[in-house]
Amino acid sequence: MLLLSVNRAKHFLLSTMPLTTAVEFDTSSAYQRTTLANGIRVITSSMTHTKAVSVVFLVGAGSRYETDDEAGVSHLFEHMLFKGTPSRPRPRDISGVVESVGGTINAFTDRECTGYWCRMALPHYRSGVEVLADIIKSPLFRESDIVQEKHVVLEEIRATHDSPGALAGMLLDSALWPDQALGRDIAGTIESVEAIPREVMIDYHREQYVGCNIVVCVAGNIEHDEVVDQIDELLSDLPRGEPRGMFPYDDNLVGPSVTGGRRDLEQLHMALAFKGVGMNDRRRTALRIMTVVLGGSMSSRLFEEVREKRGLVYGIGSSMHSLTDCGVVDIHTGVEPPRAIEALSVIVDELAKIRDGITEEELSDARELAKGRLLLGMEESRAVANDLAAQELLRGSVETLDDRIKSLDAVTLEDVRMVASDVVISDKLAMSAVGPVRDWSEFGRALDF
Protein backbone atom coordinates (compact mmCIF):
# COMPACT_ATOMS: atom_id res chain seq x y z
CA MET A 1 0.00 0.00 0.00
CA LEU A 2 0.87 3.60 -0.62
CA LEU A 3 1.26 6.77 1.68
CA LEU A 4 -0.15 6.00 5.18
CA SER A 5 -0.80 2.27 4.85
CA VAL A 6 -0.25 -0.09 7.75
CA ASN A 7 2.72 -1.55 5.91
CA ARG A 8 5.52 0.90 6.61
CA ALA A 9 8.87 -0.38 5.36
CA LYS A 10 12.13 1.16 6.47
CA HIS A 11 14.93 1.20 3.93
CA PHE A 12 18.54 1.86 4.87
CA LEU A 13 20.79 2.64 1.91
CA LEU A 14 24.50 1.88 1.95
CA SER A 15 26.49 3.61 -0.77
CA THR A 16 30.07 3.22 -1.88
CA MET A 17 30.05 6.89 -2.87
CA PRO A 18 30.73 9.44 -0.09
CA LEU A 19 27.52 11.34 0.60
CA THR A 20 29.35 14.66 0.40
CA THR A 21 30.20 14.11 -3.28
CA ALA A 22 28.11 16.31 -5.58
CA VAL A 23 26.62 14.38 -8.49
CA GLU A 24 25.20 15.56 -11.81
CA PHE A 25 21.98 13.62 -12.50
CA ASP A 26 20.17 13.04 -15.76
CA THR A 27 16.65 13.87 -14.65
CA SER A 28 14.84 13.92 -17.97
CA SER A 29 11.46 12.27 -17.49
CA ALA A 30 9.30 12.34 -20.61
CA TYR A 31 5.59 11.87 -20.10
CA GLN A 32 2.48 12.71 -22.08
CA ARG A 33 -1.05 13.36 -20.85
CA THR A 34 -4.43 13.20 -22.59
CA THR A 35 -7.90 13.67 -21.10
CA LEU A 36 -10.68 11.69 -22.75
CA ALA A 37 -14.16 13.12 -23.34
CA ASN A 38 -15.50 11.39 -20.22
CA GLY A 39 -12.74 12.75 -17.98
CA ILE A 40 -10.40 9.74 -17.83
CA ARG A 41 -6.82 11.00 -17.72
CA VAL A 42 -4.29 8.91 -19.65
CA ILE A 43 -0.60 9.38 -18.92
CA THR A 44 2.30 7.57 -20.53
CA SER A 45 6.00 7.59 -19.78
CA SER A 46 8.44 6.52 -22.47
CA MET A 47 11.07 4.13 -21.11
CA THR A 48 12.89 2.90 -24.19
CA HIS A 49 15.52 0.95 -22.26
CA THR A 50 13.14 -1.64 -20.79
CA LYS A 51 11.26 -4.64 -22.15
CA ALA A 52 8.72 -4.43 -19.31
CA VAL A 53 5.53 -2.38 -19.40
CA SER A 54 3.57 -1.42 -16.29
CA VAL A 55 -0.08 -0.41 -16.38
CA VAL A 56 -1.82 1.31 -13.46
CA PHE A 57 -5.49 2.23 -13.14
CA LEU A 58 -5.81 4.59 -10.15
CA VAL A 59 -9.24 5.48 -8.77
CA GLY A 60 -10.26 8.16 -6.27
CA ALA A 61 -11.64 5.65 -3.78
CA GLY A 62 -10.25 4.72 -0.38
CA SER A 63 -10.89 4.64 3.34
CA ARG A 64 -11.02 8.44 3.54
CA TYR A 65 -14.15 8.40 1.37
CA GLU A 66 -16.04 6.04 3.68
CA THR A 67 -18.58 6.69 6.40
CA ASP A 68 -18.23 4.78 9.66
CA ASP A 69 -20.88 2.31 8.49
CA GLU A 70 -19.00 1.74 5.23
CA ALA A 71 -15.58 1.21 6.84
CA GLY A 72 -13.64 -1.27 4.71
CA VAL A 73 -15.84 -1.07 1.61
CA SER A 74 -13.04 0.31 -0.62
CA HIS A 75 -10.75 -2.57 0.32
CA LEU A 76 -13.44 -5.25 -0.02
CA PHE A 77 -14.41 -3.68 -3.33
CA GLU A 78 -10.82 -4.00 -4.57
CA HIS A 79 -10.92 -7.73 -3.79
CA MET A 80 -14.25 -8.17 -5.55
CA LEU A 81 -13.06 -6.77 -8.86
CA PHE A 82 -10.93 -9.88 -9.34
CA LYS A 83 -13.85 -12.29 -8.83
CA GLY A 84 -15.31 -12.00 -12.32
CA THR A 85 -16.89 -9.97 -15.13
CA PRO A 86 -19.47 -11.02 -17.75
CA SER A 87 -16.71 -11.79 -20.26
CA ARG A 88 -14.35 -13.28 -17.65
CA PRO A 89 -16.64 -14.94 -15.10
CA ARG A 90 -13.95 -16.74 -13.07
CA PRO A 91 -11.00 -15.26 -11.14
CA ARG A 92 -8.58 -17.36 -13.20
CA ASP A 93 -10.03 -15.84 -16.37
CA ILE A 94 -8.74 -12.49 -15.11
CA SER A 95 -5.39 -13.41 -13.60
CA GLY A 96 -4.64 -15.94 -16.33
CA VAL A 97 -4.55 -13.27 -19.03
CA VAL A 98 -1.50 -11.73 -17.38
CA GLU A 99 0.12 -14.66 -15.61
CA SER A 100 0.01 -17.01 -18.61
CA VAL A 101 2.61 -14.81 -20.33
CA GLY A 102 4.78 -14.32 -17.24
CA GLY A 103 3.25 -11.08 -16.01
CA THR A 104 2.05 -9.96 -12.59
CA ILE A 105 -1.36 -8.52 -11.71
CA ASN A 106 -2.46 -7.13 -8.36
CA ALA A 107 -4.13 -4.23 -6.57
CA PHE A 108 -3.90 -2.08 -3.46
CA THR A 109 -6.18 0.11 -1.36
CA ASP A 110 -5.01 3.23 0.42
CA ARG A 111 -6.64 6.10 2.24
CA GLU A 112 -7.12 8.32 -0.80
CA CYS A 113 -6.91 5.97 -3.77
CA THR A 114 -7.27 2.39 -4.97
CA GLY A 115 -4.96 1.03 -7.64
CA TYR A 116 -5.14 -1.90 -10.05
CA TRP A 117 -1.94 -2.75 -11.88
CA CYS A 118 -0.13 -5.25 -14.03
CA ARG A 119 3.45 -5.61 -15.25
CA MET A 120 4.01 -7.50 -18.49
CA ALA A 121 6.51 -8.04 -21.26
CA LEU A 122 6.19 -5.46 -24.02
CA PRO A 123 4.52 -7.73 -26.64
CA HIS A 124 1.62 -8.53 -24.29
CA TYR A 125 0.87 -5.29 -22.42
CA ARG A 126 -2.27 -4.46 -24.43
CA SER A 127 -3.99 -7.55 -23.03
CA GLY A 128 -3.16 -6.27 -19.54
CA VAL A 129 -4.78 -2.92 -20.33
CA GLU A 130 -7.83 -4.77 -21.63
CA VAL A 131 -8.31 -6.96 -18.56
CA LEU A 132 -7.86 -4.08 -16.10
CA ALA A 133 -10.36 -1.97 -18.02
CA ASP A 134 -12.80 -4.88 -17.94
CA ILE A 135 -12.70 -5.36 -14.16
CA ILE A 136 -12.93 -1.60 -13.55
CA LYS A 137 -15.98 -1.29 -15.77
CA SER A 138 -17.94 -4.53 -15.38
CA PRO A 139 -17.55 -6.35 -12.04
CA LEU A 140 -20.23 -8.95 -11.35
CA PHE A 141 -20.64 -8.57 -7.57
CA ARG A 142 -22.23 -11.99 -7.17
CA GLU A 143 -23.66 -12.42 -3.69
CA SER A 144 -21.88 -15.75 -3.20
CA ASP A 145 -18.55 -14.15 -4.12
CA ILE A 146 -19.11 -11.30 -1.67
CA VAL A 147 -19.81 -13.72 1.17
CA GLN A 148 -16.70 -15.75 0.36
CA GLU A 149 -14.41 -12.74 -0.09
CA LYS A 150 -15.53 -11.24 3.21
CA HIS A 151 -14.02 -14.30 4.89
CA VAL A 152 -10.74 -13.65 3.06
CA VAL A 153 -10.69 -10.01 4.18
CA LEU A 154 -11.52 -10.97 7.76
CA GLU A 155 -8.49 -13.26 7.79
CA GLU A 156 -6.40 -10.36 6.50
CA ILE A 157 -7.67 -8.18 9.36
CA ARG A 158 -6.91 -10.91 11.91
CA ALA A 159 -3.39 -11.27 10.50
CA THR A 160 -2.82 -7.55 10.98
CA HIS A 161 -3.93 -7.75 14.59
CA ASP A 162 -1.56 -10.69 15.12
CA SER A 163 1.42 -8.71 13.78
CA PRO A 164 2.85 -6.47 16.54
CA GLY A 165 4.45 -4.02 14.12
CA ALA A 166 1.31 -3.69 12.01
CA LEU A 167 -0.85 -3.35 15.11
CA ALA A 168 1.42 -0.60 16.45
CA GLY A 169 0.98 1.25 13.17
CA MET A 170 -2.78 0.86 13.33
CA LEU A 171 -2.92 2.11 16.92
CA LEU A 172 -0.71 5.04 15.93
CA ASP A 173 -3.11 6.09 13.18
CA SER A 174 -6.07 5.97 15.56
CA ALA A 175 -4.16 8.06 18.11
CA LEU A 176 -2.97 10.59 15.53
CA TRP A 177 -6.37 11.01 13.88
CA PRO A 178 -8.92 10.18 16.61
CA ASP A 179 -12.59 9.68 15.76
CA GLN A 180 -12.32 10.20 12.00
CA ALA A 181 -11.84 8.33 8.73
CA LEU A 182 -8.06 8.88 8.64
CA GLY A 183 -7.68 7.09 11.96
CA ARG A 184 -9.46 3.91 10.89
CA ASP A 185 -7.73 0.85 9.53
CA ILE A 186 -8.02 0.80 5.74
CA ALA A 187 -9.46 -2.73 5.83
CA GLY A 188 -12.16 -1.72 8.31
CA THR A 189 -13.16 -3.84 11.29
CA ILE A 190 -14.52 -7.36 11.45
CA GLU A 191 -17.92 -5.93 12.38
CA SER A 192 -18.03 -3.29 9.64
CA VAL A 193 -16.91 -5.67 6.88
CA GLU A 194 -19.41 -8.33 7.89
CA ALA A 195 -22.19 -5.74 7.70
CA ILE A 196 -21.45 -4.37 4.19
CA PRO A 197 -24.38 -5.29 1.88
CA ARG A 198 -24.14 -5.88 -1.85
CA GLU A 199 -26.19 -2.77 -2.55
CA VAL A 200 -23.58 -0.53 -0.91
CA MET A 201 -20.88 -1.98 -3.15
CA ILE A 202 -22.95 -1.45 -6.29
CA ASP A 203 -23.65 2.16 -5.27
CA TYR A 204 -19.97 2.72 -4.49
CA HIS A 205 -19.01 1.48 -7.95
CA ARG A 206 -21.55 3.76 -9.59
CA GLU A 207 -20.35 6.78 -7.58
CA GLN A 208 -16.57 6.41 -7.56
CA TYR A 209 -15.57 4.34 -10.58
CA VAL A 210 -16.38 7.06 -13.09
CA GLY A 211 -14.36 8.82 -15.77
CA CYS A 212 -13.38 12.01 -13.96
CA ASN A 213 -12.16 9.92 -11.00
CA ILE A 214 -9.82 7.57 -12.90
CA VAL A 215 -6.22 7.99 -14.03
CA VAL A 216 -4.57 5.40 -16.29
CA CYS A 217 -0.79 5.40 -16.55
CA VAL A 218 1.34 3.16 -18.76
CA ALA A 219 5.14 3.19 -18.49
CA GLY A 220 7.46 1.39 -20.88
CA ASN A 221 8.63 1.42 -24.48
CA ILE A 222 5.18 2.30 -25.78
CA GLU A 223 3.45 4.91 -27.95
CA HIS A 224 1.19 7.43 -26.23
CA ASP A 225 -1.41 7.67 -28.99
CA GLU A 226 -1.72 3.89 -29.16
CA VAL A 227 -2.47 3.73 -25.42
CA VAL A 228 -4.97 6.61 -25.62
CA ASP A 229 -6.82 4.97 -28.52
CA GLN A 230 -7.09 1.66 -26.66
CA ILE A 231 -8.37 3.24 -23.43
CA ASP A 232 -10.88 5.32 -25.38
CA GLU A 233 -12.11 2.22 -27.20
CA LEU A 234 -12.49 0.24 -23.97
CA LEU A 235 -13.89 2.90 -21.62
CA SER A 236 -15.42 5.71 -23.69
CA ASP A 237 -18.92 4.74 -22.54
CA LEU A 238 -17.98 5.03 -18.85
CA PRO A 239 -19.89 8.05 -17.49
CA ARG A 240 -17.97 11.16 -16.41
CA GLY A 241 -19.77 11.05 -13.06
CA GLU A 242 -19.84 13.19 -9.94
CA PRO A 243 -17.95 11.20 -7.29
CA ARG A 244 -18.17 11.92 -3.60
CA GLY A 245 -15.25 13.76 -2.03
CA MET A 246 -12.95 12.77 0.79
CA PHE A 247 -13.85 13.48 4.38
CA PRO A 248 -11.74 16.39 5.69
CA TYR A 249 -9.30 15.72 8.48
CA ASP A 250 -9.87 17.06 11.97
CA ASP A 251 -6.74 18.33 13.71
CA ASN A 252 -8.05 17.25 17.10
CA LEU A 253 -4.98 15.53 18.56
CA VAL A 254 -4.04 16.71 22.04
CA GLY A 255 -0.61 15.30 22.77
CA PRO A 256 1.59 13.86 23.82
CA SER A 257 -0.70 10.87 23.48
CA VAL A 258 0.17 7.23 24.26
CA THR A 259 -1.87 4.24 23.07
CA GLY A 260 -0.74 0.83 24.26
CA GLY A 261 -1.62 -2.71 23.32
CA ARG A 262 -0.58 -5.39 25.78
CA ARG A 263 0.87 -8.55 24.23
CA ASP A 264 3.12 -11.23 25.71
CA LEU A 265 6.12 -10.63 23.45
CA GLU A 266 9.89 -10.63 23.75
CA GLN A 267 10.09 -7.13 22.28
CA LEU A 268 8.18 -3.88 22.65
CA HIS A 269 7.19 -2.43 19.27
CA MET A 270 7.09 1.37 19.43
CA ALA A 271 5.89 3.96 16.92
CA LEU A 272 5.84 7.75 17.27
CA ALA A 273 4.38 10.31 14.89
CA PHE A 274 3.81 14.00 14.34
CA LYS A 275 1.44 15.70 11.92
CA GLY A 276 3.37 16.42 8.72
CA VAL A 277 2.43 18.43 5.63
CA GLY A 278 0.34 17.84 2.52
CA MET A 279 1.50 17.08 -1.01
CA ASN A 280 1.34 20.67 -2.22
CA ASP A 281 2.82 22.26 0.90
CA ARG A 282 5.95 24.26 0.01
CA ARG A 283 7.65 22.91 3.18
CA ARG A 284 7.43 19.30 2.04
CA THR A 285 10.95 19.02 0.60
CA ALA A 286 12.55 20.63 3.66
CA LEU A 287 10.61 18.19 5.84
CA ARG A 288 11.94 15.31 3.76
CA ILE A 289 15.49 16.53 4.39
CA MET A 290 14.79 16.77 8.12
CA THR A 291 13.36 13.24 8.16
CA VAL A 292 16.42 11.84 6.38
CA VAL A 293 18.77 13.50 8.89
CA LEU A 294 16.67 12.30 11.82
CA GLY A 295 16.29 8.65 10.88
CA GLY A 296 16.45 8.05 7.16
CA SER A 297 19.63 5.98 6.96
CA MET A 298 22.29 4.10 8.91
CA SER A 299 24.16 7.41 9.12
CA SER A 300 21.18 9.22 10.68
CA ARG A 301 21.04 10.72 14.14
CA LEU A 302 18.61 8.16 15.53
CA PHE A 303 20.50 5.18 14.15
CA GLU A 304 23.80 6.51 15.50
CA GLU A 305 22.51 7.42 18.96
CA VAL A 306 20.02 4.63 19.65
CA ARG A 307 21.70 1.67 17.96
CA GLU A 308 25.37 2.36 17.29
CA LYS A 309 26.31 4.20 20.48
CA ARG A 310 24.00 2.43 22.95
CA GLY A 311 22.99 -0.85 21.32
CA LEU A 312 19.39 -0.41 22.43
CA VAL A 313 17.67 -1.59 19.24
CA TYR A 314 18.33 -3.58 16.10
CA GLY A 315 16.59 -1.21 13.70
CA ILE A 316 15.19 2.29 13.93
CA GLY A 317 14.14 4.75 11.26
CA SER A 318 11.95 7.71 10.42
CA SER A 319 9.89 8.41 7.33
CA MET A 320 7.37 10.91 6.05
CA HIS A 321 4.11 10.42 4.20
CA SER A 322 2.08 13.17 2.51
CA LEU A 323 -1.62 13.03 1.70
CA THR A 324 -3.48 15.68 -0.29
CA ASP A 325 -3.92 18.10 2.61
CA CYS A 326 -1.98 16.67 5.55
CA GLY A 327 0.76 14.22 6.38
CA VAL A 328 2.77 12.30 8.95
CA VAL A 329 6.37 12.03 10.12
CA ASP A 330 6.85 8.76 11.97
CA ILE A 331 9.50 6.76 13.82
CA HIS A 332 9.39 2.97 14.26
CA THR A 333 11.55 0.68 16.36
CA GLY A 334 11.53 -2.42 18.55
CA VAL A 335 13.26 -2.72 21.91
CA GLU A 336 13.71 -5.05 24.86
CA PRO A 337 10.97 -4.00 27.33
CA PRO A 338 13.27 -3.15 30.31
CA ARG A 339 15.22 -0.75 28.06
CA ALA A 340 12.22 0.86 26.39
CA ILE A 341 12.15 4.02 28.50
CA GLU A 342 15.88 4.53 27.97
CA ALA A 343 15.46 4.17 24.20
CA LEU A 344 12.45 6.47 24.22
CA SER A 345 14.36 9.10 26.18
CA VAL A 346 17.17 9.08 23.59
CA ILE A 347 14.62 9.40 20.78
CA VAL A 348 12.95 12.34 22.52
CA ASP A 349 16.34 14.02 23.04
CA GLU A 350 17.02 13.76 19.32
CA LEU A 351 13.60 15.21 18.54
CA ALA A 352 14.37 18.19 20.73
CA LYS A 353 17.76 18.65 19.03
CA ILE A 354 16.37 18.50 15.50
CA ARG A 355 14.20 21.52 16.31
CA ASP A 356 17.40 23.55 16.55
CA GLY A 357 18.27 22.69 12.96
CA ILE A 358 20.91 20.65 11.16
CA THR A 359 24.47 21.28 9.98
CA GLU A 360 25.62 22.22 6.49
CA GLU A 361 27.25 18.81 6.16
CA GLU A 362 24.03 17.04 7.19
CA LEU A 363 22.08 19.10 4.66
CA SER A 364 24.48 18.19 1.86
CA ASP A 365 24.50 14.51 2.80
CA ALA A 366 20.71 14.30 3.12
CA ARG A 367 20.19 16.13 -0.16
CA GLU A 368 22.38 13.70 -2.11
CA LEU A 369 20.85 10.69 -0.35
CA ALA A 370 17.34 11.89 -1.22
CA LYS A 371 18.34 12.46 -4.85
CA GLY A 372 19.87 9.02 -5.12
CA ARG A 373 16.87 7.26 -3.65
CA LEU A 374 14.51 9.23 -5.83
CA LEU A 375 16.36 8.30 -9.00
CA LEU A 376 16.94 4.67 -8.03
CA GLY A 377 13.27 4.37 -7.15
CA MET A 378 12.27 5.47 -10.65
CA GLU A 379 14.36 2.83 -12.46
CA GLU A 380 11.48 0.35 -12.74
CA SER A 381 8.41 0.88 -14.89
CA ARG A 382 5.90 0.07 -12.16
CA ALA A 383 7.37 2.72 -9.85
CA VAL A 384 7.16 5.31 -12.63
CA ALA A 385 3.56 4.40 -13.48
CA ASN A 386 2.48 4.49 -9.83
CA ASP A 387 4.22 7.80 -9.23
CA LEU A 388 2.77 9.59 -12.24
CA ALA A 389 -0.74 8.24 -11.66
CA ALA A 390 -0.74 9.19 -7.97
CA GLN A 391 0.51 12.70 -8.65
CA GLU A 392 -2.11 13.31 -11.32
CA LEU A 393 -4.99 11.91 -9.27
CA LEU A 394 -4.09 13.38 -5.88
CA ARG A 395 -2.11 16.54 -6.68
CA GLY A 396 -3.81 17.39 -9.95
CA SER A 397 -0.46 17.88 -11.67
CA VAL A 398 2.83 16.07 -12.24
CA GLU A 399 6.10 17.15 -10.67
CA THR A 400 8.93 15.76 -12.80
CA LEU A 401 12.15 14.28 -11.48
CA ASP A 402 13.89 17.45 -12.61
CA ASP A 403 11.43 19.54 -10.58
CA ARG A 404 12.07 17.44 -7.49
CA ILE A 405 15.85 17.56 -7.85
CA LYS A 406 15.66 21.36 -8.12
CA SER A 407 13.47 21.49 -5.01
CA LEU A 408 16.02 19.45 -3.07
CA ASP A 409 18.85 21.70 -4.24
CA ALA A 410 16.90 24.78 -3.13
CA VAL A 411 16.40 23.69 0.50
CA THR A 412 18.32 25.84 3.00
CA LEU A 413 19.35 25.30 6.61
CA GLU A 414 16.74 27.85 7.67
CA ASP A 415 14.02 25.98 5.74
CA VAL A 416 14.81 22.82 7.70
CA ARG A 417 14.95 24.62 11.04
CA MET A 418 11.62 26.32 10.41
CA VAL A 419 9.77 23.19 9.33
CA ALA A 420 11.21 21.27 12.29
CA SER A 421 9.95 23.94 14.67
CA ASP A 422 6.53 23.82 12.97
CA VAL A 423 6.17 20.02 13.00
CA VAL A 424 8.17 18.59 15.91
CA ILE A 425 5.92 19.73 18.75
CA SER A 426 5.24 17.62 21.83
CA ASP A 427 1.56 18.53 22.04
CA LYS A 428 1.15 17.21 18.48
CA LEU A 429 2.98 13.95 19.21
CA ALA A 430 1.28 10.56 19.28
CA MET A 431 2.86 7.28 20.33
CA SER A 432 1.73 3.68 20.16
CA ALA A 433 3.37 0.57 21.53
CA VAL A 434 2.60 -3.15 21.56
CA GLY A 435 4.24 -5.46 24.06
CA PRO A 436 4.35 -6.79 27.64
CA VAL A 437 3.61 -3.52 29.46
CA ARG A 438 0.90 -3.02 32.08
CA ASP A 439 1.37 0.66 32.92
CA TRP A 440 1.89 3.17 30.09
CA SER A 441 2.03 6.30 32.26
CA GLU A 442 5.83 6.38 32.37
CA PHE A 443 5.91 6.44 28.57
CA GLY A 444 3.67 9.50 28.54
CA ARG A 445 5.97 11.35 30.93
CA ALA A 446 9.01 10.51 28.78
CA LEU A 447 7.46 12.18 25.72
CA ASP A 448 7.51 15.73 27.06
CA PHE A 449 10.27 17.90 25.56
N, C-alpha and C positions, 0 to 999 in steps of 0.2 A: 504494500500500500504506500500511497504517496503522503507528503506533508505531515499531518499530525496522527498518523495511524499508530496502532498499538505496537507495531513492529518497528522499533527504533534501533537501527544498526549503527554501531560505532566503527569507524574505519580509521586506522592509524597508518599513515603513509611513511615508509622509509625511502629515502632518496640517496643515490650516490652523489648527487650534485649538491654542493653547499647551498643552503637556503639564501645566503646573501648574494649569490650570483645573479645578476640581472640577465634576463633571457628575452630575446625577440621572438614573439609568437606569430605564427600565421593564423589569423583569426577570421579569415574569410568564411562566411557561412551563407551560401546561396539558398534562398527559399523563395517560393512563389505562393501567392494566395489568390483564391477566387471564391466569390460568394455566389451560390446558386440562387435561382429565383425564389426558392422556398426558405432561404436563410441559412442553409448548410454551408459552413465554411470549409473549404478544401485547401490544405497546405501541403506542399511537397518540398522536400530537401534533396538536392542532387548530391549523391555520394558515389562518384564514379569509380572509386577504388574498391568497392565491396561487391560481392556476389549475393549478399543477403539483402532482403527488402523487409522492412517492418511497417506494419499497418496498424494505426490506432484510431478507434472511434471513441471520442470522449464526449460524455453527456453531462449536462448540468443537473446532476441528481446525486444526492448523498445524504448523510445523516443530518446535515444542517438544514435540510429541506423538510424534515419530518416533524410532525407533532409527536407529543408523548405517546399517544395511542398507536402511532404508526412506527414507533422506534424499531429499526431493523428492516424496514420494508425495502430500502434501496439495496441492501446487501442480499436479502432473499431474492429480490427481483433479478439481480445480477446472476445468481445461481440458476434461476428459472429460464433465462434466455438460452441456456445450453441444453434444455430438455427436449426441444423440438419445435419445428415450424411445419406448415402444411406441406412444403416441398421436401423437408428433411425431418420426418416425424420422430426419429430416434436420436438420442444423444450421439451415438457413434456415426450417424449420418452427417453430423456437424463436425465433430473432432476429426473424423476420418478424412475429410477433404484436405485438411492441413497436414495431419500426421502421416498420411500414406505417402507423402513425398518428402518426409523428413523434417517438416516444419513443427512449430510450437504454437499453440493457441491457448489463451487464458484471459482472465479478467481480474479487475480489482475494484473495490469500493472504498471511497474516502469520504471525508466530511463534505467536500464541495463538488465532487465529481465522481463519476463511475466510468471506468475505461474497459474497452474490449479490444484485444490486440492479437496479432499473429506475426510470426517471423518466419519467412520462407525463402527458399532459393529463388533467384530472379526469374527463371522461366515460369514459375508457378504462382507468383504473387497475386495475379488477377483473380484466381480462384479463392484466395484468402479474402480479398476485398468483397467478393460476391457472398461468401458465407457469413461474414460479419454484417454486411448490409441486410441479409436475410433475417438473422436473429434479432437485429435491432428493430426491424420493421414488422415482423410477423410471428412473434412468439405465440405458442398455443395456450399456455396457462391451463393445462388440464388439471382438474381437481386432484386426481390421484397423484400426479407429479408434485403438486404443491405440498400435499400431505407428506410424501416421501422426502422431499427436499428440506422440509422443516426439520425432520429428524437429523439430516446431515448438518444443517446449520446449528442445531442445538448441541451436537457433538463438538462442533467448532468452538462454540461459546464455552462449553465445559473444559475444553483443552486450554483455552485462554486462562480460565480461572485456576487451572492446575499448574500453570507456568508462573513462578514467582516474579520473574522479570516483566512478563506481560501484564500480570495483575498489578504490579507496582505502577506501570504506565497508565493503566486504566484508572486506578485510584487517583493518580496525579491529575489526570484530565478532569475528573469529577471535583477535585479540590480547587483546581485552577479556574474552572468555569462552573460554579455550583448552580444547580437548578435551571439548566438550559440545555439546548440541543448540543452545543459544543462539548459539554461535559459528559455526554452519554457515550457508551461504547458504540462503535459503528455498527456492530452486529446486532445491537439491541439486547434485550434480556430474554431469558427463557419464556417468561410470561408474555412479553409483548410479541415475540415471534409466533408463539402458539396461537395467539389471538388474531393474527392478520388474516382477514378473509380474502377470497379470490377477487371479490369486487373491488377492494382497495387496490390490488395490484393492477387490475385492468384500468382503473381510473388513473393510477400513477403513470402507467404507460402512455395513456392518452394525453396527460398533462405535460409530462417532462420529455418524452422521447419524440420531440418535434423538431422541425428544421432549424429554427433560430436558436436551438439549444444544443446543437450537435456540431462538433468539429471533427473532421477527418484529416489525419496526417499520414502521409506515406513518405518514407525515407529510404533511399537506395539509388541505384543507377536506373532511374525511371524518367519518363517524360511527363511533365505537368499536365499538358492538355489531354493526354491519354487517360490519366487518372481522373481528371475533371469529367471527361465524357462518360467514363464508366460509372462514377458516382451519380451523375445526373440521370443516366439511363436506369439505374437501380432504385434511386430514391427520389426522383422528381415529383412523385405523387404523394410524398410525405407532407402533411400540412405544415405551414410555417409555425402556427401555434402561439399560445400565450402562456408560457410555463409559470408556475409559481416561483417566487423568489426565496432566497435563503432567510432564515430567521436571524435577526441581528444579534450580536453578542452583547451581553450585559457585563460591564466591568464591576462586578459586585464582590470581588475577592477582598476580604479583610485579613491580611496576613500579619506575621507569619502563621501559616496554617499547616498542621500536621495531620495526616490521615494514615492510620496504621492498620495492617491486616496481620493477625497473628497466625503463624504457621510453624510447625515443628520442623525447622530446617537447620542445616549446618551454617548457613550464611544469611545475613540480613541484606536484602535487596533494597537499595535506597534510590530515590529519584527526587530531584529538586527542579523547580521551574519558576521563571519570571514571565510576565507578559512581554512579548516582543513587539514587532512592528509588522504592518501589512506589506503586501507585494509591491505597492506603488509608493511606499514611504521612502523619502529621500535618504533616510538614515539607515536603510537596510544594508547597504554595503559596508558601512562603518561597523554596524553590529556584527556582520559576518567576520570582519577582521578581529573584533573583540572576542568573539566566540572561539576563533582559531587560537588566539593567544591564550585564552583561559583553559581550554581543554580539547583542542582540535587535533592534537598529534602527540607523539611520544616525546616531543620537545616542549610541550605546553607546560604552563605553570602548575596545573593540577596534577598532571602525570609526574612531574618532577618532585613536587612537594609531598604528595600523598603516597605514591608508589616508590619512586626511586630513593628518596631520602629517608622515608620512614617504613617502607614495606608494609603498609596497612592494607593494600588492596592488590588484586591482580590486574584489573582493568578499570579505568575511569576516563570519562570523556564528556565533552559538552557539544551541543549542536543547536542549530536554530532552524525553525520552520516558520514560513510565512504563509498565511491565508490571504484572502482578498483584502480584509480590513483589519486584521490583527495577526498576532503571531506568538511564538513561544521560544524562549531560550531554556534548554534543559540540561541537566547533569545526571548521569546514571553511573552507579557503581555497586559493588557487592563487597561486604566486609564481615569479618568474624564478629559476632554480636558483642563480646566484651570490649572490642576496640571501636565500636561504631561511633560513640560520642567523640572519641579522639579524632577519628577520621572526619566526622562532621565539623568539628571545630576548625580543622585545617582548611576544609573547603570554605567555610564561612570567612576565615581570615583572608583567603585568596579572593573571595567576592568583594570584601571590603577594599582590598588593595587595587583591584581592577578599576574601581570607581575613580581612583587617582590617575588613571591613564596608563599608557604603555610606553616603552622606549622606542627610539628611532630604529634600533636594530630589530626589535620585535615587530614593528610595523612592516619593515622590509621583508623579514622572513615570512610573516603571515600573508603578505600580499603575494609573494611568489608561490607559496604553498597553495593559496586559493586559486591562483591562475592555473597551476599545474593540475590540480584536481578537476577544475572546470573543463580543461581541455581533454584530459584523459577520460573524463566521464562522457564526453561527446564523441568518442571514437566509434561507438557501436550504433547501428542504425536504430535500434529500439529506443535507446536513450535520447537520440535526436528527435525521433517522432513523438515520444512522450513529452519532451521539453517544449517543443513547438506547439503541440496541441494544448498543453496545460496553460501556457502563456496566453494563447489566443482566447481560450475559453474563459479563463479566470481574470486575466489582466486586461483583455480586450486589445492587446497589441503584442508584438514580438520584439524582445530585446535580443539583439544578436550577440554572438560571442565577442565581437569587436566592441560593442557597447559595454558589455560587462567587464572586459579587460580595462577599458578606459575608466570605468567607474572605480575599479580597484586601484588604479594608478592615481586617481584623484583624491583618495582618502587621506586625510591629515591626522596628525596626533590629536589635534583639538577635536576633530570629528569623533574620534574614538572615545575621548574623555567625556564629551558631552552626551553621547548615546549611552555610555556606561552609567553616567549619573542619572539619566532619564529612566533606564530600564532596571538596573540592579538596585532595587529598593526593598528593604526588609518587609515593609507592610504590603508589598505586592509579591511576596514569596510564598510558594506552596511546596510542601514536601509530602511524599508518600513513602512508606516502607512496608515490606513484607518479611516476616521472620519471627523468631521466638522471643518476642518482647511483650510484656504484660502492661507496662506503664510507659506511655509515650510522652509524659510531661517534660522529662529531661531533654528530649529532642526539641521540643518547642522552645525551651529556654536557650538552647545552643544556637538557635537560628537568628537571634537578635544581633544586629551589627550596625 
